[in-house]
């Protein structure tokens, strides 16, 4: 993006600011006039700043801000996956089978797309270890109920989803529309998808390959 | 980063290229001379390109390239986690316990930090489901042996690690130094860490908050 000379100037300002245009020119063995357009570019890009009688200052890394701006523009709805949903009366055993059949790490429990709970590979492994008969155990005895669940809405930033995945130490979040409260004044959550660390890893790859902007 | 007028010019060029400076000036109700510095900036940033007798062309999105450049600069060694290692004679049951105690989804199997294999939550859930006695079953009967393993080296790009996680559909890769071959001409892999979709999700958050550059 910057020319080699602009990078050199940027480094000089970074290390020696405040520094006058005269001194920069002297170090590059060119005239002050020869530097005018490069200094104008660096100033307009917000990478350096000129202050009267002092010279040029380095004003920080705008590249980081740009990266942050691109990433914060990505919405959950543009990178979610299809949910895998089992009924509330499914056995824990059949929930594991759905997990392996669909090759997901997290299964949602619900009726008519209304979220009742979430069950993860970790929940089921813990249950299996407890010598439970998974075929006789209803999945709702193992799941995290929706009242305790962390979720994300489709219009939220993928960055927010990633922060929640990290903060609550879960592999996957339900993506839901929050509907009006039901007769017992509980929020109803309509399942529209799921977003996992796998989706975020795919986003990272897409950004790294220049396929997101 | 760009001024409002520069963004406007960029949009005009994007939609109407090739377009002459004269025509851009007419649409903005300014003189050609008033646009000179803005056009110079956009050209030097590589966002537009001027061709004699034709005018200005839009030359693509350099922001994407910049994002890709920042991400490709991140090395595995700057974002790996500590490995959790159990001995080859550990039982599958004790491997699950290590997994829960250390709160990881993947445990490495090895002796003296030389990788023998990897066992995941998914492997152990599948084994538990098969009505096996996990306490009597050595973890090496369940693990993926190192000869079939995908790994990553510390100096490789985090982007490459993320691509391997996606391509091989695993949650975690061992980070290893590849040592000289042993007497049976097998590569020896010295464990130095692990990198998982959790690490990549954390990187994504750091990039999105402007904490990586």
Contacts between the chains, C-beta under 8 A, distances in Angstrom:
chain1	res1	chain2	res2	distance
A	1	B	45	6.8
A	1	B	46	6.7
A	1	B	62	6.1
A	1	B	65	7.6
A	1	B	66	6.2
A	3	B	44	8.0
A	37	B	40	7.5
A	40	B	37	7.6
A	41	B	41	6.6
A	41	B	44	5.6
A	44	B	3	7.9
A	44	B	41	5.7
A	45	B	1	6.7
A	45	B	45	7.8
A	46	B	1	6.6
A	61	B	213	5.2
A	62	B	1	6.2
A	63	B	66	6.2
A	63	B	70	6.2
A	63	B	213	5.8
A	64	B	70	7.7
A	64	B	210	4.3
A	64	B	211	7.6
A	64	B	212	7.2
A	64	B	213	4.3
A	65	B	1	7.8
A	65	B	210	5.8
A	66	B	1	6.3
A	66	B	63	6.2
A	66	B	66	6.1
A	66	B	67	7.4
A	67	B	66	7.3
A	67	B	67	5.5
A	67	B	70	5.2
A	67	B	207	5.5
A	67	B	208	7.9
A	67	B	210	6.8
A	67	B	212	7.5
A	67	B	213	7.3
A	68	B	207	7.1
A	68	B	208	5.7
A	68	B	209	6.3
A	68	B	210	4.0
A	70	B	63	6.2
A	70	B	64	7.7
A	70	B	67	5.2
A	71	B	67	8.0
A	71	B	204	7.1
A	71	B	207	5.8
A	71	B	208	3.8
A	72	B	208	5.9
A	93	B	129	7.6
A	96	B	125	6.6
A	96	B	129	5.9
A	99	B	125	7.9
A	100	B	126	7.1
A	103	B	169	7.5
A	105	B	121	7.9
A	105	B	122	7.6
A	105	B	171	7.6
A	121	B	105	7.9
A	121	B	121	5.0
A	121	B	122	6.4
A	121	B	125	5.8
A	122	B	105	7.6
A	122	B	121	6.3
A	124	B	125	6.1
A	125	B	96	6.6
A	125	B	99	8.0
A	125	B	121	5.8
A	125	B	124	6.1
A	125	B	125	4.8
A	125	B	128	6.6
A	126	B	100	7.1
A	128	B	125	6.6
A	128	B	128	3.8
A	128	B	129	6.7
A	129	B	93	7.6
A	129	B	96	5.9
A	129	B	128	6.7
A	129	B	134	7.4
A	134	B	129	7.4
A	157	B	208	7.9
A	159	B	204	7.4
A	159	B	205	6.6
A	159	B	208	4.0
A	159	B	209	7.7
A	162	B	201	5.2
A	162	B	204	5.2
A	162	B	205	4.9
A	162	B	208	7.2
A	163	B	205	5.5
A	165	B	201	5.6
A	166	B	198	7.4
A	166	B	201	6.0
A	166	B	202	5.9
A	166	B	205	6.1
A	169	B	103	7.4
A	171	B	105	7.6
A	171	B	171	7.9
A	171	B	197	7.7
A	196	B	197	7.9
A	197	B	171	7.7
A	197	B	196	7.9
A	197	B	197	3.8
A	197	B	198	6.0
A	197	B	200	7.3
A	197	B	201	4.7
A	198	B	166	7.5
A	198	B	197	6.0
A	200	B	197	7.3
A	200	B	200	6.8
A	200	B	201	4.5
A	200	B	204	5.3
A	201	B	162	5.2
A	201	B	165	5.6
A	201	B	166	6.1
A	201	B	197	4.7
A	201	B	200	4.5
A	201	B	201	6.9
A	201	B	204	8.0
A	202	B	166	5.9
A	203	B	204	6.4
A	204	B	71	7.1
A	204	B	159	7.4
A	204	B	162	5.1
A	204	B	200	5.2
A	204	B	201	8.0
A	204	B	203	6.4
A	204	B	204	4.9
A	204	B	207	7.9
A	205	B	159	6.6
A	205	B	162	4.9
A	205	B	163	5.5
A	205	B	166	6.1
A	207	B	67	5.5
A	207	B	68	7.1
A	207	B	71	5.7
A	207	B	204	7.9
A	207	B	207	7.5
A	208	B	67	7.9
A	208	B	68	5.7
A	208	B	71	3.8
A	208	B	72	5.9
A	208	B	157	7.9
A	208	B	159	4.0
A	208	B	162	7.1
A	209	B	68	6.4
A	209	B	159	7.7
A	210	B	64	4.3
A	210	B	65	5.8
A	210	B	67	6.8
A	210	B	68	4.0
A	211	B	64	7.6
A	212	B	64	7.2
A	212	B	67	7.4
A	213	B	61	5.1
A	213	B	63	5.8
A	213	B	64	4.3
A	213	B	67	7.4
